[in-house]
Amino acid sequence: CGASKPVRRVLGMEAEGEKKGRRRRCSAVGKDVAADLNGRIPLYKSDWLTTDGRHCRRSGVFKIASASLFSYISSILPAIVIGNILDDQTDGQLGLPEVLISTGGMGVVWALVGGQPLCIIGVTMPVAIFTSVCYKLAEALDAPFLPWLGWVCIFSGLMHIALAIFGAVRFVNKTTAFSCEIFGFFISVTYIWDALVALLDPIITGKDLDFDGTYPPGTNDTVAYDELYKTQQRGAAFTNLALAGGTYVLCMAFHRAQRWRLFTPGVRVLLADYAAALSLGVLTALSYIPVVDDAIGDKRLDVPDDNGLNPSFDRSWPVDLSAGAEDPAAELIVESASNATAAALEEPLVLEAWQIAASILPALMLTALFFFDHNVSSKLAQDPKFHLQKPSAYHWDFSVLGLEVLLVGLFGVPPGNGLIPQAPLHTRALATVELQERASGSGHKETFHSVVETRWSNLIQSTAVLCSVFALPAIAVIPQGCLDGVFLFLGMAGFDGNELWERMWLMITQPSLRARELRFMGADTRYSRVQLYTAIQLAFVVLVFVLAKLPYIAVAFPLLIAVLIPCRIYWLPRLFTPAELDALDPPEPPPDSAREPEPMSPRAEPARPSPWPDGAAEGGGLDLGGSSTLSEAHQAL
């Protein structure tokens, strides 16, 4: 009777209740993945053949076309920057071809078999940071980089699949607006920061202005030549700054074209749908005006000269991952090394078994990053404000992502996951957007309905990214400044709908002008509590941003992102009351209510202005009920 459960099981003494409990636990393994498949497989045909779940309408086809072009531009331009960063950080072992093949290939697979096709997949800036740190770690371990990175991806992919099978992805429901707003804000700040650094560094610090090439024949005064070169490069930097500003302003203007009074509603919708493409085309064309072209010089996108599915250096696509495999980049390392160190590098690095085991730790970090980054991007793409009709599939999606991460490790390309802000912007591009005037008359609020839930837009843009390896000379005509302008646009567009962004501006807004209709300015929340909550979120943004920029330590920044969830669950309730948290970080509505479109009123009546300043409501949190006279305000007080 005192035997342990395993012994009683072997001896046949296991109680009936213990047998049922064990069968229940076994059947629970993989049930979430199966539930996702049961919810999405019946809808798979409609993902291809319909635009509204029942019919294929012409307006939906136009939406698919515009969303595909927008998503292609918002994917290809960051991929070019990330490819150049990886080429520099990995000494040419990874570059633009690998980034394009990873982004395009993973996107095609995702569009075909992913549960939620609205989520855009690609190599992100956090992944570029992580891969650069892995390169430094491989150097410290004397491990060949590409085979070692391959094992990192393999172990991480297996961890992804295990987390999905055992139902750990259900913890994505613990990711509230508190964490999503912080991470979305961090991604937008990263886009803006990188664009501003690229634009202002040559002007402020003189970076990359010095001449380091071979002087033309017959150059006698090298000092004068150096000064002339600096002047030309500084002029190119200012020209690119002007092009970036023009691209950003035009993108934002077209993006908000539906607020115009010019043209017809159909034309305004067309301009908004093709905002990035039109802006990029117009400014690129202007850059070929002779005077502007001379000022830009060679400051256009830096892409490889070779076209086709060729790696960044001479190697085969599949990487040998076996223990004892030699470094495929051995010759590249010797060629790029100085003569003093070339002799020491004649013996190629060999992958050893202990180095394979050591790759488990960075694989765990990559899994933590993707667990948060991918699920947050997928969650933002399925935000209740879009009123999607089809169910989510978080567990199945994470297992598909794990399989893709495992496969890219076999081919020596960087892994990708859900993109922010591209994923929610893709859903927005597929939605019908209407503007509703705020109750206070302080501006307009965007409402969304009739999202075209399709796989075509993701498949088209991913295929276009993959085929871009054959059209690199065409991409090279874009000025660097236009690329930075699109980065600024993506960063600023990512702030749309982020309440952290809105509350940050409210902190420096005149109290009597604060928008009274905002949810977190209700009667149950004092504004001092709103300020504290906003300050905590901004502090997390700064910590994550700084940690992501530190060498070596940057590999641990996914852990700080993952800490946001327990901080919200266990720490914030000690600082705020339940009523305050419900107002600042409300729980998501039930799925049924989330999918019901909000009724649109043709004209919103402006609220009567109250003479009672907002600052009075800050102190005691009083609702004056829209009193229109001072005596009524005193009665309410």
C-alpha positions, 0 to 999 in steps of 0.5 A: 500500500505504501508503494510509489506510483511508478511501482504500483503502475508496474505491479498493476496496483494503480488505482482507477483515479490515477489511471484516468489522471495519467490518461488526461495528462497524456491527452493534454499534450498537443491538444492546443495545437489540435484545437488550433488546427480544428479551428483553422482547417475548415476556413483554409479554402476561404482564405484563398477563395473569398475576401469576406469569408463568403464571396470574392469581391472586387474591392477586396481584390484591390485591398489585397493588391495595395496591402501586398505592395505596402507589405513588400516595401515595408519588408524589403527596405528594413531587410536591406539595412539588416543585410548590410548590418550583418555583412559588417558585423559578421565580416561578410559571412551573412549579408543581404542574400541570406536576409532576403532568402530567410524573409521571403522563404519563411514568409512563403511557408507561413502564408501556405501553412501558418494559422494566422496569415495576417502576421508578416514574417521576416528578419527583425532588428532584434534578430540582427542584434542577436546574430551579431552577438552570436558571431562574437560568442563564436569567435570567443569559443573558437567555433565556426560561426555558420555551423554554430549558428545552425545548431543555435537555430536547431535547438531553438526550433525544437524548443519552439515545437516543445513549447507549442506541444505542451501548451506553454503558448497559452501564456500569451494570454498573460501578455496584456497591453502593458507589455505590448505597448512597451515592446511596440514602443521599443521597436518604433524607437529603434526604427527612428533611432537607426534612421536618425543615426544614419542621417545625422552621424556624418553631419554631426560627427563627420563619420565616414567622411574621410577618404580612405581609397586610392588617389586618382593619377596625377593628384599632387595635393592630397590634403586639398583632395581630402578636403574636397572629398569631405565637402562632397560627402557632407553635401551628400549627407545633407542631400540625403537628409532632405530626401529623408524628410521629404519621403517621411512627410509625403508618406505621412501625408498620404497615410492620412489622406482619408482625413483630407477634403481634396479629391473624391473618397475613392482617390483618398483611399487609393492614396492612403493604400499606396502611401509608401510606394508613391512616396518612395517613387516620387522622391527616388525620381526627384533624386535623379534631377542632375543637380541632386544626383551629383550631390548624392554621389554614391549614397544610394542603397549598397547591394551586392553586384551578383544576382541570383540565389548565391550566398554572400561568399563562395559556399554551398547553401546546406551547412555541414553541422556534424561534429568535426566539420570545418568552417565553410568561411575559412578562406574568407577569413584568411582573405580578410585578415591582415598578413600578420594574422593570416598565418595563424588562420591557415588551420580552419576552425573545426566544430567540436561537440562541446561547442554544439552543447554550448549553443543551447544557452543562446538557443534558449535566449532566441526562444525567449525572444521569439516567444515574446516578439512573435506572439506580440506581433501576432497579437497586435495583428489580431487586435480586437479593434480590427474585428477579425472574424476568423480565430487565432492559432497561437500554438500551431503558429509557434510550432510552424515558426519552430520548424522554420527556425530549424530549417533556416539553421540547416542553410546558414541564414538568420532566423525570422519571426513576426515583424513589428510594426509591419504585422499590424500595419498589414492588417490595417492595410487590409481593413476598411478604415473610417474616421470618427470624430472624438467626442471632445472635437479634439481630433479623429479616431480610426475605426476598422471593419471588413478586414480581408482575411486572406493568405494572398497578400502575405504570399505575394509580398513574401514571393516578391521579397524572395525574388528580389535577389534577382533584381538587386540592381533595380533596388540600388537606384533608391537613395539612402535618404529615402530608405531612412525616410521610410524607416522614420515613417514605419517608426512613427506609424507604429505609434498609432494606436499605442496608448503609451505614446498618447499618454506620454504626450498627455504628460506635457499637455496643458491640463485643461486641453487633455482629451476628456474622452480617453478611457484612462482619464475616467473618474476612477483614475487620478491623473497622478496614477496615470503619470506613474503608470506611464513613467514605469512603461517608459523606464522599461522602454529605456532599459530594453533599448540600452541593453539591446545596444550594449555589446555581448550583454545584448544577447540577454535583452530578450530576458528583460522583455520576458520579465515584463509579464511577471512584473505586470502580474505580481508587481503592478498590483502592489502599486495600483488598485484593481480599478486603476489597473482595469482602467489603465490595462484593461482585460481583453474583451471575450472573443465573441464581443471582440468580433462584433463591429462597432456601430458607426454613427454618421456624425458624432455630436461634440461634447459640451465643454466643461468650465471645470479644468481637468486638473480638478479631476486629477486631484479627486477623480470626480466626474462632473457629468458634463456640467455646463455651469459653475453652479452645477459643478459646485453641486457635483462637488 
